[in-house]
Amino acid sequence: MLSHVSIHGWPPPADIDLEAIAHFLRELLGGIIRVGPPLAVPPERLKGTAEAFARARVFDPMQPLQDRKPLPMEVEYEKRRLTEPSDMRTGILYDGFAFSEIAAGLLGESLRRRSSLHIVFTDQLVGTLDPNDRRYHARTAVFSVPVVVSSAGLVQAPARPSDYYLAKHALRLAGKAEGAEALLGTQSAGRWLERGDPRMTDIAKGYAAQAAAFQLWGYPFCDDPACRLFNAHRQDEMIRAQLGGPDFCEEHAGMFRGG
């Protein structure tokens, strides 16, 4: 059983209502579920945390994370990003397990309780190295302690429909690359998530449920494409699994009822 779930933003993603996520988990799990304060770095730890993030940057997606000394300008950028959250950009890809480890250092002793779950929601883009093709891929969530859910990943990690990429390539060949996103977005409204999408919170609820499954049973996914625990690799799969019908397959609905 999970006796305590704590949800944090770093900073709270603009597109996701964390209180709505907490309400969903209360109905699903019971117990004490709260939205904690946004993670903040104490002044005395700012330099070390900034250096850790600079080391966590993925510069070459075809290579494992490099153990390198970050440049002073990279550390200064991370300091500004940590102290001025409104200026945080989402284009940098961070190693997801390194990101989780940095968050764990701020959350401290509470992570050690087996019956507790911590979920960190972030606007930053996180990824992991795929053991099959040995390259980094952006992820919607990274299942570690704490679990990290990325709003940028919800938009960028699952692939869009194949006709999107074909049409975008054709527009580029025709010299219309700048208008490709706007045109295709108009023609394909609703087929994938974009920044500011009103569906973002409802879709993020499923990733919070996956975090709970990871903590409860050691595995967050389901093979049923209609279950919120389905490991979607495409935008249409994600939207169908999260918004297409009942929340969970019969097996996982029963497992959640039984704790």
Helices and strands as residue ranges (DSSP letters): E 4-9, H 18-29, E 32-35, G 43-45, H 46-56, H 72-83, G 85-87, E 93-95, H 96-107, G 108-112, E 116-122, E 125-130, E 135-139, E 141-142, E 147-150, H 151-156, H 162-173, G 177-179, H 180-187, H 200-217, H 235-243, H 250-258
